[in-house]
Structure formats: C-alpha cells, structure tokens
Amino acid sequence: MNEIVRYSWNKLFESTNIQIPNINGIIDINKINLITNYQTNYFLKHNEYNFFGVITLYYFENKYYLVDGHNLFYVMKKLYQDNGINYNCNVEII
C-alpha cells in the first residue's frame, strides 16, 4: 500500500533511519548544487522553498530505503544542515 505523507526535515534526516543502497544510480553533484542555489535564492526572496515532487522510501523489515528522489533528498538535507530550517516535504512510503 502506497501513501504520501508530509515529513518534517527534522524527522526525515534525524529520526528516520534511512538506508541508501549503492545500486540507486549516480548522484549528480552539479545538479544538487544548482538546485540548492536556486532554492536558497528563492527562500531569500519568498521566505519559503519551492519544492515539488516526492521522495520515495521503501519500508522493509523496520527500515526505510531511499528508492527515488536522491538528488532532491540530498538538496533538502544540505539545506537543513546548512541553515537549520525545519521545513516539510512530501514522502511516498511503499
């Protein structure tokens, strides 16, 4: 059963033990930096971020596995760690 829920970044990055399998593709550092810069500038102008889409986690044997939305996940994590802002995002649990 799939469901989309709202997670705070605090819960996503600090409370949820997310496993990131090595087989999930290449992380695009340039894309992450580009999106991070865009989101930072957007936040400075509008006092909110402009994220769309979802991060997809697979729940199995009491663990969460990141299966889609890797670049988005890393952008949000970087913004959370750099700025300490506890924002919300959409997470699909399958």
N, C-alpha and C positions, 0 to 999 in steps of 0.2 A: 504494500500500500504506500503510495507516494503522498507526501504532504509538503506544502510550502509554509514555512514558519518564519517569523521575524526573530532574529537573534541580535542581541547587542554585541558589539565588537568585544566587549569585556568577556562575555560568555563564550564567544566563538574562539578567542585566542588564549584565554586564561583558564577557563573552566572546562572546556570540552577537549578531551584528549584526541586530537585529530592525527591520524596516520596518513602520511603522504607516500604512496607507493612510487618506486623508482620507474615503473613502466608507464607512467602517465604522460609522457611526452616531454618536450624541451620547454623550459621556462625561458621566455623571451625578455631578457633584462631591459633591452631598449624599449619594448612595448610597456613594460612595467614603469620605467622612468617617465615615459611620455604621458601615460595615464595619471601617474602620481602628480606630475607637474600640472596637468590640466585640472585635476581635482583640487589641488592646493589653490590655484588661481581662482577657480570657481567658488571655493569656500570663502576666500578673502572678499570676493565681490558680493556674495549672496548669503553668507553665514550658514550655508548648508552644502552638502555634497550632491553630486548629480550622477548617482549610480543607477544603472538599470541592469536587468538580468539577475541570475541567481547563482549561488554556489551550490553545487550538488555533492551531498555526502551520502555514502552508503553505510548503513548501520548493520554491523555483523558481530556477533559474539561480544557485546558490550563495548565495541569500539566503533569510532567513526572513521571512514576512509574518504579522502578527497578524491572524487572521480571526475569532476568537471568544474571549470571556473578557476583554474590555477592562477592565471595572471591576475584576475580580479581579487582572489584571496590574498595574494602577495601585495597588491596595491593597498588593500584595506589594512592589512597587517602593518605595513610600513607606515601608513598614515596614523594608525593607532599608536604605534610605538614612538614615532617622532613627535606627535602632537598631544597625545594623551586624551584625545576626544573620544568619548564612548558613543559612537553612532550606531544605527541599526541597519541591518541588511536582510535580504531575503535568502533563505537557505532551503533547498529542497532535500528532504530526507527520503531515501529509498531503501 
